[in-house]
């Protein structure tokens, strides 16, 4: 993730940093003879705000400045200090893993400088994801993943539907937004998928996982493994339904239909496990996937045997068929 300094962020947004959503102010009429004295005091107040190192205290001083009905002379400079203080507080909360306060200060920043909404939505996504990962991708963590998905959905819609970009999120000196955009969108789809998966919403998870693959098929091997698990679960459901039928019903049309559907689910599971293994083994970070690949290989072999009438014959050829592409 790209680190953005307070100075860089403030300079980059200087042209739009005069919004005052939180620090609203009005300029009252001031007698001419008092104007010079008022502006001198405002200058002194501005310098105090500029010199204050604590971002929370800086915001208090700025609030007092705007409450004094200042003349326009130093307003944009003080607002620049406000933005810098807000970003410093956001960074402090983010480093502490404090999602609630980070989101609150981000909302204040975006209200003042609307064009930063994508930057903060993405930052909040990564922050909420980090907290959710500590709990694991399981039902007990569904709430944490839902929060991460909330920010991910916002960021994804800004990129995909509003055609937004954000230079603060990548190194524009070495690449372009068009080149990195698929990676960002795939990441955001994946967060949404993990939220659905944790909440046991397999149909919605499947849609988001397929969207990851369609956007950038070699980005995340684990999305293939999750799809394999979804199809394995569907196989189990159909196999259980088949086993509950009477012997006569099993041999009849209903039973044979369930049996065929179960076999097709096992085939799809084997396909996704195979594709995920190939993507992982082709990844520059393939060593980090060794354990999960070993487990996925076992699940692939089991699913393949179910589909192939209990035989492993042709497994190598089956896998080889997916080496030319990673698309759905």
C-alpha positions as CSV (number, residue, x, y, z in Angstrom):
1,X,0.0,0.0,0.0
2,X,1.3,3.4,-0.9
3,X,2.1,5.7,2.1
4,X,1.1,9.3,1.7
5,X,2.7,12.0,3.9
6,X,0.6,14.7,5.4
7,X,2.6,17.3,3.4
8,X,2.1,15.5,0.1
9,X,-1.7,15.0,0.7
10,X,-2.2,18.6,1.7
11,X,-0.3,20.0,-1.3
12,X,-2.1,17.7,-3.7
13,X,-5.4,18.9,-2.4
14,X,-4.5,22.5,-1.9
15,X,-6.6,23.6,-4.8
16,X,-9.7,22.1,-3.3
17,X,-8.9,22.4,0.3
18,X,-11.1,25.4,1.2
19,X,-14.3,23.5,1.9
20,X,-15.6,24.0,5.4
21,X,-18.1,21.2,6.1
22,X,-17.2,21.0,9.7
23,X,-15.6,24.3,10.3
24,X,-18.3,26.5,8.8
25,X,-17.8,30.3,9.1
26,X,-19.3,33.6,8.0
27,X,-17.5,36.9,7.5
28,X,-19.2,39.7,9.5
29,X,-18.9,43.3,8.6
30,X,-15.9,44.9,10.3
31,X,-15.3,48.6,10.7
32,X,-12.4,49.7,8.5
33,X,-10.4,51.1,11.4
34,X,-10.6,47.7,13.1
35,X,-9.8,45.6,10.1
36,X,-6.0,45.8,10.3
37,X,-6.1,44.8,14.0
38,X,-8.5,41.9,13.3
39,X,-6.3,40.6,10.5
40,X,-3.2,40.8,12.6
41,X,-4.9,38.7,15.3
42,X,-6.0,36.3,12.6
43,X,-2.5,36.0,11.3
44,X,-1.2,35.3,14.9
45,X,-3.9,32.7,15.4
46,X,-3.0,31.1,12.0
47,X,0.6,30.9,13.0
48,X,-0.3,29.3,16.3
49,X,-2.4,26.7,14.4
50,X,0.5,26.1,12.0
51,X,3.0,25.6,14.9
52,X,0.8,23.2,16.9
53,X,2.1,19.7,16.6
54,X,-0.7,17.8,18.1
55,X,-3.4,17.3,15.4
56,X,-6.3,17.2,17.9
57,X,-5.2,20.5,19.5
58,X,-4.6,21.9,16.0
59,X,-8.3,21.2,15.2
60,X,-9.4,22.8,18.4
61,X,-7.5,26.0,17.6
62,X,-8.9,25.9,14.0
63,X,-12.4,25.6,15.3
64,X,-11.9,28.6,17.5
65,X,-10.5,30.5,14.5
66,X,-13.6,29.8,12.4
67,X,-16.0,30.6,15.3
68,X,-14.5,34.1,15.3
69,X,-16.1,35.0,12.0
70,X,-12.7,35.5,10.2
71,X,-12.0,37.6,7.2
72,X,-11.1,35.6,4.1
73,X,-7.4,36.3,4.2
74,X,-6.2,33.3,6.1
75,X,-9.2,31.0,5.8
76,X,-7.8,28.7,3.1
77,X,-4.5,28.5,4.9
78,X,-6.2,27.4,8.2
79,X,-8.3,25.0,6.2
80,X,-5.1,23.5,4.8
81,X,-4.0,23.0,8.4
82,X,-7.3,21.4,9.3
83,X,-6.9,18.9,6.4
84,X,-3.4,18.1,7.5
85,X,-4.5,17.6,11.1
86,X,-7.4,15.4,10.0
87,X,-5.1,13.2,7.9
88,X,-2.6,12.9,10.8
89,X,-5.5,11.8,13.1
90,X,-6.7,9.4,10.4
91,X,-3.2,7.9,10.2
92,X,-3.0,7.6,14.0
93,X,-6.3,5.8,14.2
94,X,-5.5,3.5,11.2
95,X,-2.2,2.5,12.8
96,X,-4.0,1.7,16.0
97,X,-6.6,-0.4,14.1
98,X,-9.4,1.9,15.3
99,X,-11.9,1.6,12.5
100,X,-14.6,3.6,14.1
101,X,-12.6,6.8,14.7
102,X,-10.7,6.4,11.4
103,X,-14.0,6.3,9.6
104,X,-15.3,9.3,11.5
105,X,-12.3,11.5,10.7
106,X,-12.4,10.3,7.1
107,X,-16.0,11.4,6.8
108,X,-15.0,14.9,8.0
109,X,-12.2,15.1,5.5
110,X,-14.3,13.9,2.6
111,X,-17.1,16.4,3.6
112,X,-14.4,19.1,3.3
113,X,-12.7,17.7,0.2
114,X,-15.1,15.5,-1.6
115,X,-12.6,14.3,-4.2
116,X,-10.8,12.3,-1.6
117,X,-13.7,9.9,-1.1
118,X,-12.0,7.1,-3.1
119,X,-8.7,7.4,-1.3
120,X,-10.4,7.1,2.1
121,X,-12.8,4.4,1.1
122,X,-9.9,2.2,0.0
123,X,-7.9,3.0,3.1
124,X,-10.8,2.1,5.3
125,X,-11.3,-1.2,3.3
126,X,-7.7,-2.3,4.1
127,X,-8.1,-1.2,7.7
128,X,-11.4,-3.1,8.2
129,X,-10.0,-6.1,6.3
130,X,-7.0,-6.3,8.7
131,X,-9.3,-6.4,11.6
132,X,-11.5,-9.1,10.0
133,X,-8.6,-11.3,9.1
134,X,-7.6,-11.5,12.7
135,X,-10.9,-13.2,13.3
136,X,-10.8,-15.5,10.3
137,X,-13.2,-16.1,7.5
138,X,-16.0,-17.7,9.5
139,X,-19.5,-16.9,10.6
140,X,-18.4,-15.5,13.9
141,X,-16.5,-12.8,12.0
142,X,-19.3,-12.0,9.6
143,X,-19.9,-8.6,11.2
144,X,-16.2,-7.5,10.8
145,X,-16.2,-8.7,7.2
146,X,-19.5,-6.9,6.5
147,X,-17.9,-3.7,7.6
148,X,-14.9,-4.2,5.3
149,X,-17.3,-5.0,2.4
150,X,-19.2,-1.8,3.1
151,X,-16.1,0.3,2.3
152,X,-15.0,-2.1,-0.5
153,X,-18.4,-1.7,-2.2
154,X,-18.2,2.1,-2.0
155,X,-14.6,2.1,-3.4
156,X,-15.5,-0.3,-6.2
157,X,-18.6,1.7,-7.3
158,X,-16.5,4.9,-7.4
159,X,-14.0,3.2,-9.7
160,X,-16.3,1.1,-11.9
161,X,-19.6,3.1,-12.0
162,X,-18.2,6.6,-11.6
163,X,-15.0,6.0,-13.5
164,X,-12.9,7.5,-10.7
165,X,-9.2,7.1,-10.2
166,X,-6.9,8.1,-7.4
167,X,-3.2,8.9,-7.9
168,X,-2.6,8.7,-4.2
169,X,-3.1,5.0,-4.3
170,X,-0.3,4.1,-6.8
171,X,3.0,5.3,-8.1
172,X,2.0,7.4,-11.1
173,X,5.7,7.9,-12.0
174,X,6.2,4.2,-12.9
175,X,2.7,3.1,-14.0
176,X,-0.7,4.2,-15.1
177,X,-4.2,3.9,-13.6
178,X,-5.4,1.7,-16.4
179,X,-2.7,-0.8,-15.6
180,X,-3.4,-1.0,-11.9
181,X,-7.1,-0.5,-12.0
182,X,-7.9,-4.3,-12.5
183,X,-5.9,-5.2,-9.5
184,X,-7.8,-2.7,-7.3
185,X,-11.2,-3.8,-8.6
186,X,-10.3,-7.5,-8.1
187,X,-9.2,-6.8,-4.6
188,X,-12.5,-5.0,-3.8
189,X,-14.6,-7.8,-5.3
190,X,-12.6,-10.3,-3.2
191,X,-13.4,-8.4,0.0
192,X,-17.1,-8.5,-0.8
193,X,-16.8,-12.2,-1.6
194,X,-15.1,-13.0,1.7
195,X,-17.9,-11.1,3.5
196,X,-20.6,-13.2,1.8
197,X,-18.6,-16.4,2.4
198,X,-18.2,-15.6,6.1
199,X,-22.0,-15.0,6.3
200,X,-22.6,-18.3,4.5
201,X,-24.2,-16.5,1.6
202,X,-22.7,-18.8,-1.0
203,X,-24.7,-17.6,-4.0
204,X,-23.6,-14.0,-3.5
205,X,-20.1,-15.1,-2.7
206,X,-20.0,-17.1,-6.0
207,X,-20.9,-13.9,-8.0
208,X,-18.2,-11.8,-6.3
209,X,-15.6,-14.6,-6.6
210,X,-16.3,-14.9,-10.4
211,X,-16.1,-11.2,-10.7
212,X,-12.6,-11.3,-9.2
213,X,-11.6,-13.9,-11.8
214,X,-13.2,-12.0,-14.6
215,X,-11.4,-8.8,-13.6
216,X,-7.9,-10.2,-13.0
217,X,-7.8,-14.0,-13.2
218,X,-4.3,-14.5,-11.8
219,X,-4.6,-12.2,-8.8
220,X,-5.9,-14.5,-6.1
221,X,-5.5,-18.3,-6.2
222,X,-7.7,-18.5,-3.1
223,X,-10.8,-17.3,-5.0
224,X,-10.7,-20.6,-7.0
225,X,-10.3,-22.6,-3.9
226,X,-13.3,-20.9,-2.3
227,X,-15.4,-21.6,-5.4
228,X,-14.3,-25.2,-5.2
229,X,-15.6,-25.3,-1.6
230,X,-18.9,-23.8,-2.7
231,X,-19.4,-26.5,-5.3
232,X,-18.3,-29.1,-2.8
233,X,-21.0,-27.9,-0.4
234,X,-23.6,-28.0,-3.2
235,X,-22.5,-31.6,-4.0
236,X,-23.0,-32.5,-0.3
237,X,-26.5,-31.0,-0.4
238,X,-27.5,-32.9,-3.4
239,X,-25.9,-36.2,-2.3
240,X,-27.6,-35.9,1.1
241,X,-31.0,-35.3,-0.7
242,X,-30.3,-38.4,-2.9
243,X,-29.5,-40.5,0.2
244,X,-32.8,-39.6,1.8
245,X,-34.8,-41.0,-1.0
246,X,-36.1,-44.5,-1.0
247,X,-34.4,-47.1,-3.1
248,X,-37.2,-46.9,-5.6
249,X,-37.0,-43.1,-5.8
250,X,-33.2,-43.2,-6.2
251,X,-33.5,-45.4,-9.3
252,X,-36.2,-43.2,-10.7
253,X,-36.2,-39.9,-12.5
254,X,-35.9,-37.8,-9.4
255,X,-33.0,-39.8,-8.0
256,X,-31.1,-40.0,-11.2
257,X,-31.5,-36.2,-11.7
258,X,-30.1,-35.5,-8.2
259,X,-27.2,-37.9,-8.8
260,X,-26.3,-36.3,-12.1
261,X,-26.5,-32.8,-10.5
262,X,-24.3,-34.0,-7.6
263,X,-21.7,-35.3,-10.0
264,X,-21.7,-32.1,-12.0
265,X,-21.1,-30.1,-8.8
266,X,-18.1,-32.4,-8.0
267,X,-16.7,-31.8,-11.5
268,X,-17.0,-28.0,-11.1
269,X,-15.3,-28.3,-7.7
270,X,-12.4,-30.2,-9.2
271,X,-12.1,-27.7,-12.0
272,X,-11.8,-24.7,-9.7
273,X,-9.3,-26.5,-7.4
274,X,-7.2,-27.4,-10.4
275,X,-7.3,-23.9,-11.8
276,X,-6.4,-22.4,-8.4
277,X,-3.5,-24.7,-8.1
278,X,-2.2,-23.7,-11.5
279,X,-2.6,-20.0,-10.7
280,X,-0.8,-20.4,-7.4
281,X,2.1,-22.4,-8.9
282,X,2.6,-19.7,-11.5
283,X,2.5,-16.9,-8.9
284,X,5.7,-15.0,-8.0
285,X,4.7,-15.8,-4.4
286,X,4.1,-19.5,-5.0
287,X,6.0,-20.5,-1.9
288,X,3.4,-18.8,0.3
289,X,0.7,-21.0,-1.2
290,X,2.4,-24.4,-0.6
291,X,0.2,-25.4,2.3
292,X,-3.0,-24.3,0.8
293,X,-2.1,-25.9,-2.5
294,X,-1.4,-29.2,-0.9
295,X,-4.8,-29.1,0.7
296,X,-6.5,-28.0,-2.5
297,X,-4.8,-30.8,-4.4
298,X,-6.4,-33.4,-2.0
299,X,-9.8,-31.8,-2.4
300,X,-9.4,-31.7,-6.2
301,X,-8.5,-35.4,-6.3
302,X,-11.5,-36.4,-4.2
303,X,-13.9,-34.3,-6.3
304,X,-12.4,-35.6,-9.5
305,X,-12.9,-39.2,-8.3
306,X,-16.5,-38.6,-7.4
307,X,-17.2,-37.2,-10.9
308,X,-15.1,-39.9,-12.6
309,X,-16.9,-42.9,-11.1
310,X,-14.3,-43.4,-8.3
311,X,-11.3,-43.5,-10.6
312,X,-8.3,-41.2,-10.8
313,X,-7.6,-42.1,-14.4
314,X,-7.0,-39.0,-16.6
315,X,-6.4,-36.6,-13.7
316,X,-3.1,-35.3,-15.3
317,X,-4.9,-34.6,-18.6
318,X,-7.8,-33.0,-16.7
319,X,-5.4,-30.5,-15.1
320,X,-3.4,-29.9,-18.2
321,X,-6.6,-28.7,-19.9
322,X,-6.6,-25.6,-17.7
323,X,-3.0,-24.5,-18.3
324,X,-3.7,-22.3,-21.3
325,X,-6.1,-19.9,-19.6
326,X,-7.2,-18.8,-16.1
327,X,-10.5,-17.2,-17.4
328,X,-13.9,-18.6,-16.2
